[in-house]
C-alpha cells in the first residue's frame, strides 16, 4: 500500500521523529493487540493539542501504522497553529485590490452569521490547484483550533494531509476530499442503485487483500466492500466490518466503516479495510476525546445494516483506474478528472514550516460534498442532484 509515496514509512518516521516533541507529541503506542484481528493500529498522544488529543494510524506493517499515527498528530498540530502569515481585510477591499479570494460560504458554521462584504476577516494565502494563481481563503475555514469558541466557519480535518513532497501531500489531501464526496453520494443513492455496488472480493486477485480478508474471517467477523466511485472516476471503496451474526440489535460501534480513494481499486480496498479496522480499534480503546459515551448505546446505521445483507453485484475489474507512476502524474490526472466534471473551485494552502522535512497541506474543494457537520449548509449541488437520480 505504497500510494506513490517517495520513501518507505520507516524512512518517513526517521525524518520526522526528531521533531515530534516540538509539536507536543509525548507518546506513541501500539494498539494492535487490543483487538483480535491483528491489523496494525498505532496511536500518538498530544496532551495539549488544540484539536484531538489522540491521533490514530493504520497500515500493513507496524512501521506504516506508527508513521501514519505520528503524521496525523503532526498534521492536526500544525493545522491548529499554522506557520502562515494572516492578513485582515474585507471582501470589498480584496476585490478593489484585485486580490482573488473565495469566502467559502459552504463552510459557514451552523448558527453563524453571514458576513457582510465590508466585514474584516482574517485571510491566509493559498493557490488555485488548476491555474496556480494565488487566492486568499478565510483562515478559520482552513485551520483546526477546537479551543476557540464558536467561530464563523465549520472546521474539519477533511483535506488535511502530509507527504514527503508537496505533490504527495496534495494528492492524498485531494483523494480524501474525493472519498468523502463519494461516501456522501453513495449514502444518498436510491436503494435499488446502491444494492448493485457490493464488490466480489475474489475479483481483486491480490494476495495482500486476501490476507486481510482471511485475518478478518479468522477473527469471526464479516466484511463487505462496496464500489462507491462517483462520476469523477477515481477508484473509491467503502468497507463495512461487523460481527459474523447480525441477529439482535447491532450497535453503531460494532459495525465500523472504512473508506479509501486511490489510483487503483487494489489500493483503495487496502485503505478501506485497514481504516475499518482502525475505526473498530478506536471504539475498543475508547480513549479518543471526540468520542461521546452515548455512541456506545447508539444503534447501527440502517443503510449500512441493509448493505451488509446484499449479495456481490460488481467485480473489482469494473472499477475505474488511474494509471500513474508518480504522485505528480496522479495529482494531474485527479485534477483533470475534477475539472472535466465542472469542478473548478479547487484550492490548497501549505501549512507547514520551512524547516520541517515533510509537507502538510490543506486542500479546500467546496464544490465537493462533505460529511455531516455543524454547518449552515448540509448538502451541496452534487448531493441535491443525486437525490433526483
N, C-alpha and C positions, 0 to 999 in steps of 0.2 A: 504493500500500500504506500508506494513512494510518492504518489501525487505530484510528480515532476519537481520534487524538492532538490535543491542544489547540492545538498550533502545529507549524510545519514542523520537520524535522530540523535545518536550518540555524539556525533561531531557538533551538532547544533547545541546540545546541552553543554559540551565543553566550552563553547564560545560564550554562552550567556551565564554560566554558573558563577563567574567572578562578580556578577552584577546583581545577583538575586537579593542580597541584603539591602542594596540601595533602593529597591522597590518594595521593601517591607516584608519580603518572604522569609519566614522564620523556620519553616519545617516542610519537608517533602516526604510523603508517606505512601507506601504500597498498600492498597486496599484489596487486592485481588482475592486473597484468602477469605474475605468476609462472605463471599458468595461461593456457590458450588459449581459455577460454570467454568471458571479458570481463565477467562479472557482478561488480559492485563488491564487494570484500572489503578491509577495513582491519583493523589491529590496534593495540592500545595496550599499552605496556610499563610494568610496575610492579615494578622490580627487588627491592624489599624487601617485597613482598607476603607476607602470611601465608597466602595462598591460591595460585592460579595466577598466575604472573608475566605471562603474555601473554594478553590478552583479545582475542577476535575479534568482528568485526561485519560484517554484510552488509546489502544494500539494493538498491534500484533505481537509486540515484544515489550519487555519491561522498559527498555530504552525509549521506545516510541511513546509509551503511556506516560512515563516520567517527564519526558520533554514536552509532551502535549499539555500536561498539568501546569508545568512551570511557565510555558509560553502563554497559556491562558491567564494565569495570575499576573504576569507582566503586562499583558495587553490591557487588562482591566485597571491595573495601577496607573499605567501611562494615560489611559483614556480618562481617568478621573482628575489627573493633573498634567495635561499635555504640555509639550515643550513648543508651544506655538505663540506667536505674537497676536494679541487680541486688540481689535480696534472698535471704537464705538461710533456708530453713525445711524442715520435714519435711511429708510429705503429712498426717500426723496433725495437725500444728499448723495447716495450712491448712484442713483440714476443721473443726477446732474453732473457728477464727476465722470460719467461714462464707465463706472465700475460694474462689471457683470456680477449679478447676485441672484440668489434664489432664497426666498424667505421660508420655503418648505412648509406651506400651510398643512400638508398631510400629516405632519408630525406634531401639531399643536396638542398640548396635553388636555385631557378631559377637564372641563370646568374652567379652563384658562380663557382669558380674553383674547380677542382677535386684535393684534397690534395695528395701530394706525400707521400710515405711511410716514408720518413725521415723528414717530416714537424712536428714541435712541435705543439701539440694540447692540449687543456685543457680537462681533463677527470674527471669523477665522478664515484665512486664505486656503483655498483648495484649488483643484483644477478639473476641467471637463475631460472625462475619460475618452471621448470621441474626437475632440478637437485639440486638446492640450491647452486650451485657453484658461487663464486664471479666473476663478469665480469665488466670490465671498459667500460663506454659509453661516447661519446662526450657530454660535458656539454651543449653546445648550443642546442643539439637535445632533451634534457630532461627538459630544463628550458624555461621560457617565459619572456624575457626582451624586451619589444617593444620600449624602449627608446634608444636602441643601433642602430647604423647604419646597413646597410645590412651586415648580417653575413654569415657564411659558411653554416649554416643549417636553414631550414624552421622550424618555431616554431608553436606549436599547443597546445590547451588545451585537445585534444583528449587523453584519457587515464590518465587524471589528476583527481583524486578523493580523497575523505576523508571518514573516518569512525570512529566509536567508538573504533574499534580494527583494528589491521593490516590486518587480514583476510577480514574484512568487506570492508576496503578501497580497497584492492586488487581485491576483487570480483567485486565491482562496476566500478573500472577502467577497468578491463578486459571486463566486459559486454558492456561498452561504445565502446571499440575497436571492439568487435564483431558486435555491432549495426551499426557502421559506415561502416564496411566492407560489411554488409548485404545491407545497403542502396545503396552503390555504385553498387553492383552486381545486385540489383533489377532494377535500372535505366538502366543498360546495357542489360537487358533481351530483347529478341525479343518480339514485341508487343503481339503476339499470346500466349506466355507463361505468360507474365505479366498480361494479361487480365483475367486469371483464379485465380488471387491471392486475389481478393476482398473478405472480410470476411462478412458473415451474422452476424450482431451484436447480433441478438436474441440468437444465439448459446452460448453466454457466460453465460447466466442464472445466472447473478450476479447482485444483487441489486445496488451495487456501480457503476458498469459500466453503468447500465440503468439509474441511477440517473443523471450521467454526460451527457448521450445522451439526456435525457429529458431537461436538462438545455440548451443544445445547440439548440435543437428544439424550445424551448420557446424564444430563442434569435433570431429566424428567420434565422438561419444558417443551413448549411448541413454539414455532416461529413461522411467520408469514411475511413474504416480500411482495411489494406492490410497485408497479411502474407508475410513478406519478409525474413523469416527464411532461412538461407543458408544451405549448406551441413554440416555445423558444428553442426546442430541440436540443437541450442539454440533458444528458442522462441523469435522472433523479429517481431514487428508490426510497421507499418507506418500509421500515421493518417494524413488525409487531412481535413482542416477546411476551409469552403468557404461560400460565400453568397448563399442563397437558389436559387436564379436565376443566371444562368451562361450566360445570354444574354448580348451582348455588349462586350467590352474589359475588361477583368478581370486583375487587376494589381497584380504584384508579392506580394505586401503587403496585398492583400485581400485574397489570398489563402495561408494559413500558414501550415507549416509542423511540425509534431512532430514524434518522433520515440522512441521506448523503447525496450530494451532487458532485459529479466528477466528469472527466473526459471520456471514460468508458463505463459500461454497465458493471463490469467486474469491480472497479474501484468504487463506484457508487454503492454497490452491495456491501463491500467490506466496511465502508464508512458507516453505513446504516446499521449493520449488525453490531459492530463494536460500540456505536453510540447507544443502541438499545440496551446493551449490557452495562454501559456506563450509567444510564438512567436508572436501571434497576439497582445498581450498586449505590447510587446516590440516596435512594429511598431506604435501602438496607442500613447504610451508615447513619442516616438521619441527622447528619451534622451540618449540612449546608444551611446557612442562615436565611435563605429565601424560601425555605420550605415551611409552610404552616402546619401545625399539628392536625388541623382539620382535614388535611388532604388524605390522611391515613384512614379516614372514615368515608371518603367520597367514593361513589360508585364509578365504575369504569365508563369511559366514553362509549355510548351506544353505537356510534358509527364504527369504532374500532372492534367492538364485540361482533357486530354483524359481519365485518370484513373477515374476521378470523374463520368464519364458518363457510366462506366461499371456496370453490374449487379453482385451481390454477386455470387461467384462460389465456395466458400470454407466455411466450418463450423469451428467453434472455436476448436472443439474436434479433428480436423485433424492436429493441430499444435503440434510440439514436446513439451515434458515436461521434466524438470529435477526435480527429486524427492530428496529433501534435507531438513533437518530441521534446519541446522545451516549454517552460512556463510562459515565456513571452509569446510563442506561437499560439498556445492555448488561450491566453488572455485576448489576443487579437481576434480569435475565432468566436469566443464567447461575446465579445463586444459587438462583432459583426452580426451575430445572431440576434442580439437585443435590438440593434439598430434596424435590422430588417423587419422586426415586428413593430417598428414605430416608437420604440422606447429610446428617448433622446436625453432625458434628464439624468445623466449618469456622472457622478462626481466622486472625487477622492480627496482625502486630507492625510498628509503624512504627519502622524502624531509623535513620532519617535525622536529622541535626541540624537544629535550627530555622532556622539561618541559610542552609541550602542552598536554592536556588530550585527544586529538584525534590524529589520524594519517592522514597524507597527503602523497600520493604516486603518482608516475608516472609509468604507465605500458607502455612499448615500445614493439610493436609487428610488426616489419617491413614487415613481410610476409602477413599481413592483408592489405586490401585496405584502402585508406584514402579518405576523401572528397577533393573537389577542394582546391587548394592552390598553392602558388608561389614556386613550387618545380621543379627541373630539370626533374623529372620522375613523370608523372601524374598517370599512371596505373602500377600495378604490374602483376605478372604472373596469379593470380586468375582472375583478370578482363580480361586479354587477352584471357584466356581460355573460359570465359563466352561468349565473343563475337563470339566464334566458335560454341556454342551450339544452 
